[in-house]
Amino acid sequence: MCPHLPPSSAQHHRRRHLERKTRTCCQKPYGLPLSYPLTALTMDLSINDALQTKCPACGGMMAYSPKRKMLECIYCGSTKELDLTPAAVKENSYDQWAEQSDENLNEQTVSTVEVKCQQCGAFTTLPPEKSSATCAFCGTPLIMQNAKERRFWQPNYILPFEFAKDKCNDSFNGWLSRKWFAPSKLKRGGVQTDGFKGVYLPFWTYDADTVTRYTGERGIDRREESQDEKGNTTSRTVTDWKTTRGTVQVGFDDVIVPATKALPNSILNDLVLWDLNKLVPYNPEFLAGFITDLYTIGFREGLTAAKGKMENEIEERVKEDIGGDRQRITEMYTMYNNVMFKLILLPLWISVFHFNGKAYQFVVNGRTGKITGNYPLDKLKVTLTILACVVVALLFYFWLC
């Protein structure tokens, strides 16, 4: 779906508008889920697959324009400004909300009905009163008897799109040209992508004050010389180890983890560099013209992933506290205090390119244009590089000897 369709005649606009009013449109709590297979990225999504905001001038559909940073009618060109003032962010207390069951989280959640398509496996969300619908991804009628009611958190904040769609191809080609191990044929250009779909993906962020007690060993290196029977002197490094204990305190702010499995982990876990100081309060009008994924990873499960990221940082701080030339950590016990969290939506342009019969998925950061994704490797380049490294290592070894 392209959010910037060119206008045609007024009569055509009026007829299209009347047709849209007669359709049944599934309203979502904050968008469509993105649980679709890789090949679905090639589909032409209909206008109803995105949140619709009506133009006050002509009644047509408006879409958020990353270039103009406002809503723009795709028919008459009328605009509407949105508040982009950075929010005074307020976090949610993890202890407070974790004590409640999902069914009792009424204050922060909305109710919706979720149906799985029996044809393509995609999930579609519908309002509770909806009695019939078709899958937004393959058009198959949904079996409403299989519907399940769920409650979802409303996003707390959002980073609106800022990097325009028409810049994505240049960013993609530049990214490929810098991949030395990519096949030369691929880097020369001419690769066709399956278009760029503007998508908001959900992420959890976590804050915490941690206190870690540890036991470890500090290693101090020293040189030890010895002589053989012929009087030749040799030296070696000997490490003296001393047991040590201590406590380190580390504070964390906005540790970001995916709240969805819509993309491969290799891509999702690399999406960490965001200007979160520019978050604005959640406003569904920012979603106009874009697809929005519902989270499938809850805030409790997300904390487990966040703790994994925190532990890596804590381990480095413990090693610094141990000191010496080498460090061993034998035991760590961490207490997590004042844990806070929030749900945010982040903008991505998602696409796929094909090479030698295989599909490679990648995304463009909707704020900066940075590319994250997969690409094919030239086996010959990889082999030659490994051989060159081995030769250099051997030459260096013989030079030392």
N, C-alpha and C positions, 0 to 999 in steps of 0.2 A: 504494500500500500504506500503510495507516495502522498505525503501530507500537503504537497504543493501542486495540486492538479491545476492545469491552465483553465481559465474561464472560457466559456463559449457564449452562445447567444442567451439573452434574458429568457426567451421562451424555453430553451433547453434547460436552463437553471430551474425554472419554475416547475417543469415537468419532472425533473430529477428530484426536486424537493418534495413534490407531492408523492412520488414513488417511495421516498424514504419514510414519509410519515405513515404510509400504509404497512410498512414492514414491522415485524415484531423484533424489537431490539432488546437483547439481554443486558440489563444493567448489572454492573459488578460493584463490589464494595470498594475496590480501588484498581480494578483492571482484570485482564485475562491472564490465566496461567500460561507459562511458557514451557510446559512439559511435552515437547514434541520432538520427534526424531530429527536427525541431522538433515535429512532430505526435505523436511518440511520448510526449511529456510528458503527453498526455491519457489514456494507457493505465493501467489498473489493474494494477499489478505484483503478482504473487503473493508469498506469504510466502517462497518459496524464492529470490526474487530478492535477498534480503539475507542477510548472514551470520547463521546461526542459532546461538544459545546456549541450551542446555537449562536449564530451571528445575530446581534440585536438589530442590525440594519436590514438584512434580507432573509433571515431565518435559515441560512445555509450553515455549513459546518465550519467551525474555526479550528485551527491547529496552532500549537505553540511554535513560533519561529525562533530557532537558535540564533539566526543572524540579527533579527530585530529585537529579540528578547521580549517578545510580547505575543499575545494571541493575534492571529491574522486569519481573516475569512478566505477560504480557498476559492470562493466564487466572486465576491465583490471587492475583496481587498481591504475591507474595514478592519480596524485594529482595536485592541483593548489592552491597556497596560496592566501588568501584574506586579505585585509588590515583591521586589528582589532584595529587600533589606535583610542582611544576615540576622538570623534569629538569636535571641538570648536563650541558648540551649538549656533545657531542663531534662535531667535524666530520670529514669524510673528505678526505684529501689528493687533490686533483685530479690532480697529476702522477703519483702512485702508481697510481691506477686508470685513468687515460687511456692509460697505456702497455700495458695489457692489452686483449686482444680481448674482446668481449662474451661469447664462449663460455667464457672463462677466469675470469669474475668469479664464481666459485662461492661465495666466502666471503660476499658481500653479496647474492647473488641466489638466486631460487628458480626451478625449472623449471615451465613450464606449457604446455599445448597451446592454441593459438588457432585458432578456426574462424570464418570469415565467412559470415553467413547469405546465401543466394542470393536470398531474398525481400525482406528489408528492408535488408540491407547492414550490420547491426549485427555487432560482434565479440563472441564468447562465449569465455571461457577455461575450460578443463577440466583435470583432473589427467591425467597421461600415460597412466594405465591405463584411462581412460574409453573405451568402445567405441561408445556411442551417446548422443545427447542431442537436445533440441529448443531452438530459439532462445528465450531468456528474454523477448524483446520482442514477437515475433509468433507464437510457437508452432510455426513451421515446422521439420520435422526437419532436422538439420544433416548435411551430407555430410562424413563423417569423412575421406574420401580427400583433402579439401582442407585438412585440419588441418596446422598448422605448429607446431613446438616453439619456444618462446622462453624466454629467461631474463629475469626482472624483478627489479629491486631491491626488497627489502622496505623499506617506509617506516622512516625512523629515528625520527621523532617525529610526534605528532598533537596538534591542538587539538580537544578534544571539543566537541560542541554545548553551547551555554549559553542561546541564545535559543530559547524554546519555539515550537512550530509554531502554537499557538493565538493567538500575538501577531502573526503574519505579516500577516494581513489589515489590522489597524490600522496597521501600519508601512507597508504598501503604499498605503493610502488617504491617509495623511499625506504620503507622498512625492509622490503625484499632485497633491495640493492645493497643493504648493509650486512646481509647474511652471507658470510664468506663461504660457508659449507653448502649453501643452496645451489642447485644445478644452474650452470651458466645460462642455459636456455630459458629457465624460469626468470632469472634476474634481468634478462634482456627485454622483458616486458611482453605485452600481448596476452597476459593472463586475464581471463575473464572471471569476474566474481559473480555471485548470484544476487547481486544487489545488496543494499544495506538496509536492514530493518532497525528502526529506532526502538529501543527497549529499555524500560526501567527495571533493574533487578534489585531485589531486597537484600539488605545486609544488616546484621546486628553489630553494634559497637558496645564495648564494655570498658568500664573504668574499675580500678581496684587499688587498694592500698595493701601491699603484701609484706609480711614479716617471715623471713626464712631462717631457721636454725640449721646449721650444717656441721658435719664432721668431715675432715679431710686430711690431706697430707701436703706439706710444702716441700718441694724439692729444690735443693741448692746444688748446682753443678760445680765440679772441680776437676782439674786435669791431674792425671796420675801417670807418671813415667816409670818405665821399667827397661832393663837391659837383658838381652839374651846372652847366650854363652860366648858369642862372637863379639860382644860389646856394642851391638846395634841398639840404639835407643828407640823405643816406641812409646807413644802416649795414647791415652784413651780418656774419655769423659766418664766420670763416676758421679752419680747423683746420690746425695745424702738426703734421706726423707725424715721429716719430723711431723708428728701428729699435731693437728690444729683444729680448733673449734671456733665458731663465731656466729654472728647474727647479721644479716643484711636486710635493709628495708628498701623496697622498690615500689614506686607509684606508677600506675599505668593510666593512660588517658586515651580513649578512642581506639582500643584494639579492635580491628575490624575483621569480621568473619562472614562468609557467605551464609545467607538464609535460604538458599535454593540449590538444587542439584541440576538446574537446567543446562549448565555448561560443564565441560570436563574439569576435574579438579586442577589439572595443570594450568588452566586458564583462570579459574575462579581464585585460586590461592595466590595468583600473581597480581590481582587487582587490589592493591593496597595504597597506592599513591593518589590521594584525593585531597582537594582543598576544602576540608570539612569545616573550616572557619567561615565558609560561604554558604553553609546550609541555611535554607529558608523554611519557615513553617509549612507543613504539608498542605497543599492546595490542589485538589483534583484537576483544576484547570491547566496546571502544568503538564498533565498527562494527555491533553487533547492532541490527537494525531499520532500517538505512540502506543505501543503495546506495553502492558505492565504485568510483570510476573508476580504471582502470589507466593509467599514464602512456604516452603515445605520443611524447613528445619526450625523447630521451635526455639524460644529463648533459653530454655534449660539445656537443650542439646548444644546450642551455640556456645554456651559458657564453657563446655568441655573443650571445644576447639580453641576458644580464646585462652584458656588456661595453658594449653599446649604451646601457644605462641609466647605467653608470659614466662613459662618455665625456661624457654631458650634464653631469654634475656636475663632471668634470675641466675641461671647457671653461669653466664658470663660474669655477672657481678660477684658471684661467690668466688670465682677464680681470681678476680682482681683483689678481693679481700684476703684470700689465702696468700697471695704474693709469691715471691721466689721465682726461680727459673722454670719450674714445672709444677703442675697442680694435679692432685687427685681428689675427687669428691667421692666419699664413701657413703654419705647419707645426707639427705635434705628433707626437711619438713617445712612446708609453706602454709601459712594461714592467710586466707583471703578475706580482707575486711572492706566494708563500705562498697560492696559491689553494686554498680549501677549499670543500666543498659538502656538502649533505645533502638528503634527500628527506623532505618532510613532507606530511601530509594536513590539509586545511582544510575546515571545515564550511559548507555552503551549503544554503539552501532554494531550489529552482529551480521556476519557474512561468512561465506564459504567460497574457496576457489578450488578448481580441479586441476590435477596434474598427473599424467600417465594413468588415468582411470581411477585415481583416488581423490577423495574429498578432504580438504584441510580447513578446519574451522578457525576463525580469528575474530577478534573484536577490536573496535576502535573506542578509546576513552572519549565519552561524550563531552568532556570538559577540555581536555588537552590535545586530543588527536593521537595519543600514544597507542601503538599497536601491541596487542598481546595475542599470541596464538601459535599454531603449529605450522610447520613447513617441511618439505621433503629434504633429505640430505643426499649430497652427491657422494656415493660410496668411494669413488676414486680419490676425491679430495680428502676425505677422512683417512683413507689408507695411506696416502702419501704423507699426510701430516704426522700420523703416528710413526711411520718409518723415519721421517726426518727427526723427530724427537728422540727416537731410539739411537740413531746415528750420533746425534749431538751428545747424548748421555754417555755413549761408549767412548767417544773421543775425549770427553772431559775426564772419564775414569782413567783411561790410559795416560792422559797428561799428568794426572795426580800421581800415578804410579811411577 
